């Protein structure tokens, strides 16, 4: 994690180094550099330090009690999804769009004109940086080709160089260039600010389908592959996708801090590729590349990228059955989503029908409008913990601190409805604390941690001259991720049934069992 966002402590480094599942090796030399140089320099200067300095006492008490986590104390917002724009436009085209927006700025009537100018210039710098980044790859490939003695490998390196000279500066011309362009963009986004866990290609099958169809006709741009047969081109496309899968799986997620580092065994990001669904005009979204990608998923069986099928009533049975044959192997992919319900949900949230149909699921797991929405994930919200506070009248039994509302002694409640109303009061109280904190945190990111490269990829940021973190996207959504709903439901059901409906257990007796963690009361626990 970049220290300007969140500086790892020595304890974090020890946790990561000694973690049983998927450790990150920390050498004695690296630990010494952190101890003597990095930590002292960034003490009190990181975004995490600034964030905690601005939070209220109530927020900190809830955070320390485990009522909620805060994702943005560690990394920038993530779980964003790309649409099809990079397959139609090169970075040179984005720079032209940025220049147009610069020329349209109204310094006379818009007090934000200067801020917009700075944001747009930053976007342009980022677009040029990605072009230079690719050119460095091209230069290395050409230098390697000159030294290469094997003719086949020499031709491959020359092709790689030509691809990297064309994309991302210009729109891709064929299947290979399309994949390479996306990967440069993926690296740009994840490198910019260590985004939280996911940047996704979205509907990869529909994005690649025009290039695949073009390749089947023999219309390729490079060397001997310009005249491949149908079968040979499909084999080449499949091999390129398999390499693409390996790149995803080898892309590490920056290590987390604190309790998240201790309890999270993740190493890779949570990129999700959507297959199928429906097109912007409402037609079936399944195509030949969909089946090619399913073949790759079955063959590679890698943790990343994650994959999902978006099932609509418009899709053919063949599509669902092909995915089901992979699922039945126990691999765990692809996951299955109802595309028609996702569209309904996105429209209900204010998206246009066209944008909703072009959206889908991402990360672990949200739904949104791909390429048009800023996803601000703020952290987990521990719903069973609020039940514990309700059962103890706002007292946290783990610490003995009164952090919640005094909603009444639960032993005095005469009905489940009265008990549930007390829980709802605790829920509203802590949600308001969480939302207030996140409204502050989002403004801190807008002011101190803009994401100009990500911004140029998301619709309306260039047109508005505003950053992804500053409301520049067409849609801006903030999420609190409620967790423990199953545990909460089970617990509430037990309380309703035994304490209030059947009266087989008094509330005082239940609290005593909980305080003892059911030790010596195995019958009651079961």
N, C-alpha and C positions, 0 to 999 in steps of 0.2 A: 504494500500500500504506500502511495506517495506520502512522505512525511508532512507535506503542507496540508494534506487532508487529515491524516491520522498517523501519528508516529507510534510505532510499536514500542512497548516497554520491554525491559529485560525479561520480565516474567512472561510476556507474550512470546518472546523468542524461545524461551525455555519450553513453554507449552507446545509450540509448533515443532520444535526439535524432538521432543520426547513423546509426541502424540502417537498412540498405538496404531490408529488408522490413518494412513496417508500423511506421514510427517513431512515437514519441510526442513531439510538439513540446514542447520545454522552453525557455521564454523566458528571456532574460538576467535579467529581474526575478525569475522563479521560482527560478532558480539562485542568485541572490544571497540570497534569503530562506532557502533551504536552507543556504547556506554560513554566513550570519551568525546565524541564529536557530534553525532546526529541528534541524540536525545537532548544534550545541553543546548544546542543551537535552536531546536524547534520547541523547546519548553515554553508553553504559553502562547505560541504563535500559530499552531495548527488550526484547521477548521474545527476539529473536535474540541480543542480548548475554547475556541470562541463560542461554539455552540453551547457547551456546558455553562459558560460564564453568563449566557443570556437566559438560561432556563430558570424558572421559579423554584422555590423550595418544594412546593407540592409536586412539581414535575420530577425533581430529583428523587424525592421520597418514593414516588410511584415507580420510577425507573429502578431504583435500588432494591425495591421489594419484588421486582420481577413481574409487575403488572403489564409492562410493555417494554419492547426493545426499540432502539432507534437505528434504523439502517444507515442513515446519513451521517452518523458519527464516525463511520468507518470508510465509506466509499460514496461516490456520487450516485444519484438516481440512475437506475438501469431498467432492464426488462423492456427495452424499446425495440420496435420492429420496423424493418425497412419495407418499402413498397417497390414498385417497378421503375422508379425514376432513374436509377443508375444504369439501367439497361437501355435507356433512351437518350441519356445525356452524359457527356464526359465532364470532367472537372473544369475544362475550358468553357463549357456551356454554363456551368454553375457560376463561374467567374463573370461571364457576360450578364447573367441575371443579377448578380450582386452589383455590377457596375450600373445597370439600369436603375436599381433601387437607390443607389447613391445619387444618381442624377435627379431622382424624383424627390429628394429630401427638401422639405420646406422650412428653411431656417427662420423665416419671418413669422410664421404662424404656429410652428410646432416646437415647443420648448424642449422636446426630447430629441430633436434632430441631431444634435452633436453626439448624444449617447448612441443613437442609431448608426451614425457614421462610424463610430469606433467599433461597434459590433460587426457591421458589414465589412469593414476593413479586416477585422480579425478573421471573419469567414473566408475572405479572399486569400489571406495568408495561408490558412489551413488547406484550402484547395490546391494552392501552388505547392505546399509542402508535400501533399500526397503525390503529386506529379513527380516531384524530385525524388521522393522515396522510391517510387517505381523505377525511375531512371537509374538509380543506384543499383537496383536489381538487374536492370538491363545491361549496365556497364560490366557488372560482375559476370553475368552470363556470357557476354561477348569475350571477355578476357579469358574465361574458362574454356570457351569454345576454341580459341586460338591455340591453347595448350593441349587440347584433347586429341588423342590419336585414334580413338575408336570412332568410325564414321557415323554410326547410329547415335551415339551419345553426343557427338559434335553437332549433328543436325538438331537434336533435341534442345541443346543449349542455344543454338542460333534461333530456334523457334521461340524459346522462352524470352530471349532478348527482344525479339520483334514484338511479342505480345506486350511486354512491359513498357516498350516505347510507345505503344498505341493506347493502352489503358493504364491508368484511369484518365489520362489527358483527354481521350475521346471516347465516344460511345462504343461499346463492344460490337464487333462484326460477326463473331461466331461463338460457338459453345464454349471453347476453351477461354477465350477472352472474357466472356461473361462471368465465368467462375473466378478467374483471376482478379477481375475488377472487384467483385464482391469481397474477395479475401483481403485486398488492400484496404477497402473501406472498413471491414471488420476490425482489422488491426488498428486503423486510425481511430475508431470509436473507443475501443477498449484501452488503447494507449493514452488517449487524451486525459481521462480523469478516473481510470479504474472504476468504470461504471459497475453498479451493483449486479453482478451475476449474469447478465444476459444481454446480448444484442443478437437479434434473430433475422434470418433472411426472409422470413414470412412465407409466402406462397411460392416456393422455389420451383415447383412443377410448372406453374403458369408463366413464371418469369423466363424460364429456360426453353419453354416449348417453341417459340419462334426460331430460336437459334438451332434447336434440334431438328426442326422441320427443314430448315435451310441446309443443314449438314447432310440430311438424307438425300437431298437433290444433288449433292456433290459440290455445293457452293461453299468451299472453305478457302481460307486465305493463305495457307502456309504449305509450301513444299509438296511432297508426294501425297499428303493426305487430302489434297484438293480433289482427288478422283477416287475416293473410297467407295466401296459397295455399301449397300444398305446395312448389311450385317457387320461389315468392318467398322463403319462409323458408329453403330450402336455399341460395339465392343470398345471402341476408343472412348466414347462418351461415358460408358460405365466405369472404365479405368480412371478417367479424370474425376468422376464423382467419388470413387473409392479413395483417391488421394485427398480429395476435399474433406471427406469424413475423417481421415487421419489427421489432417491439419486442425480440425475442430477438437478432436479428442486430445491432441497434444498442446492445446492452448490453455495455459494454467490460469486459474482464478487467483487473483492476489489474496494472500492469506489474511484472515480476519484477526480480530483482537478480542481480548477478554474472554467472557464465557462463550462467545460465539466460536472463538478459535478452539477452545477446549472441547466443545460438544459437537462441532461440525467436522465431518470427515471429508468434506468436498475438496476436490482439487481442480476439477474442470468447471467451466461456466454452464449455465442452464439455457443454452440456445435451443430453440424449438423450431422445427421445420413443419409447416402446414401442408397437407396434401388434400386435393379434392376440393370439397366445398362448392360454392357457386360463384359465378363470374359477376362482374359489376352489373350486367344486364339481366341477371337472374338465371342464366343458363347453367347447365352442368359444367363444373370446373375440372372434371377429370379429363386427362389427356394421356398421350403415350408416354410422356416423361413421368407421369404419376406412377405408372407401372415400372418404369426403369428405376425410379427412386426406391420403390418397394423392394425390388430385387437387390439394390445396394444395401438397404437396411437389413435385409435377411442375411446377406453375405457377410457384412462387416461386423454386426453384432457388437457395436461399441457403445460405451456409455453416452458419448456425445458425438454428433449432435442428437438431441432428443427429437422424436418425430411424433406427429399426430395425424390422424385422418379426420377430416371435417366432413361428417356424413350429412348429406341432404337428401330429401325425397327425390331430388333431381338426379342423383348419382346412380349409376348402374349397379346391379347386384354383384357383378364381376369384381368391381372395385372393393366392396366390403368383404367379399369372400377371399380375395387375394390377401388383404390385410389380416383377416382372421387366421389364415394359415400360418402367418408369422407369429401372431399373438399366441396361438395354441402351443408353440414351442417353449413358452415360458420365459422368453427373452424380456418381456415387459414393455416392448414397443411394437407397433405404434400405439399411443393412447387414442381414445375415441371421443370425439366431441360432436354434439348436435349442431351442425352449421346453421340450420334454420332458426334454432333458439338463440344462438349467438347473435344473429342478425337482429332478431326481435329485441334482445337485451340492449344492443348498441343503439338501435333507433330510440328505445325508451330513454337512453342516457343522453339523447340529443344529437346523435350522429345522423347524417343524411343516409338514405337507403343505399346509395352507391358506395359511400365510404364504409358503411356497415358490411356490405357484401364483400368488400375488399379487405376486411379485417379478419380477425380470428383469435386464436389463443396463443399465448406466449409464456415464456418463463416457467414459473412453478406455482400457480397458474393464474393468469389474468386474461381478460379479453379486451381488445381495443381496435382502433382504426389504424391499420398499418401505414406507416410513413406520414401520419398526420396527427399523431397524438403524443403528448408528453406524459409518460407514466411516472408518477412520483410515489414510490413505495416507501412508506414511513416506518414500518416495523410491525412486529407481531404484537397482538393484544391478547393477554392471557385471561380468557373468560372464566375458567375454573378458579383462578386466584380470587376473582371478585366474589365468587360464591363463598370462599373461605372467609373473606372479610365480612360478608353479610351474616354468616353464621356466628361471627365474633363481634358484631355490632361496630364494625369499622376498625377493629384491632387486628394487626398482623401477628398471628400467634408465633411466627418464626422469629420475630425480632422483639415483640412486645410493644411495638410502637403503634400509636393511633394514627393511621394514615387515611382512613376512609371516613365516610359519613357515619354518624350515629343513627342508624336506621331502626333501632329498637332491639331489645332482647328477643331473639328468635323463640325462646321458650314461651313468650307471651302471645305469639301470633296464634290466632284462632282458626285461620284458614290458609290454604296454600296460596290463594290469591294475594293475601296480605304479605306472605313471605316473598312471593315473586315480585310484588311491587317494591319491596325493600331492595331486592336484587337490582331491579331496574334503576332505582335511584343511584346505587353505587356505580352501575354501568354508565349512566349519563354523566355522573360527576367525573369519572376518570376519562371518558371520551372527550369531554370538554377540556380537560387538562392536556390530553394528548394533542388535540386539534390546535389549541392555542400554541403549544410548543412548536408544532410543525409549521404553522403559519409564520412563525419567527424564523425557523430553520430555512424554509424555502426562500425567504427574503435574503438571508445570509448567503445562500448559494447564488442567488441572482446578483448580489453585489460583489462577492469575492471569488466565486468559482464558476464563471461562465463556461459554456461548452460550445464554442463557435463551430468546431468541425461537425459535431452531431447536429447542430442547429441548421447547417446548410442542407442537411439531408431530410429534414422534416418540413412538410408543407407549411407555408405561410411565415416561417421565420425570416426568410430572405425578403419577402414582400413587406413584412411589418418592421423589419430592421430590429427585431427583438430576439433575445437568446432563448434557447430551449428551457433554461431554468427561470426565465423571466416572463413566461406566458406567451412566448412567440408562436407556439404551435397552434394549429387550428383548433385542437381540443386539448384541454389540460385537466388531467385527472389525478387526484390524490387518493391513495389507498391506505386504510388501516386494515391489516390482515388479522381478523379474529381467528384464534387458534384454540383448540381444546373443546370444540363444539360437541363432539361425541361424548367426551368425559362429562361435560356440563349437562348434557341431556340425560345421561345415565344417572348422574347424581340427583338431578331435579326429579326424575321419575321415582327414584327410591324414596326421596323425602315426601313426595306427594302421596305415594302408595302407602308407605309404612307409618309415617307420622300423622298425616292428615286424613287419608281415606280409610285405611284399615285400622289405624291407631294401634298397631302392634309394637310400636316403639315410640317412646316419648322423646321430645327434642333434647332434653337434658341428657338422656341416655345415649342418644346418637352423638352428641358432642363429646361425651366421655369416651366413646369408642374411637372417634376421630383423633382426640388428643392422645390416646394410647396407641394410635396407628393399628388398631385391632389386635394388638398383642394379647394373647390369651383368650381371644374371642374369635376363633376360626369359624365357628358355626355362623356367627353373625356376619362375618366378612363374606362368606359364600352365599 
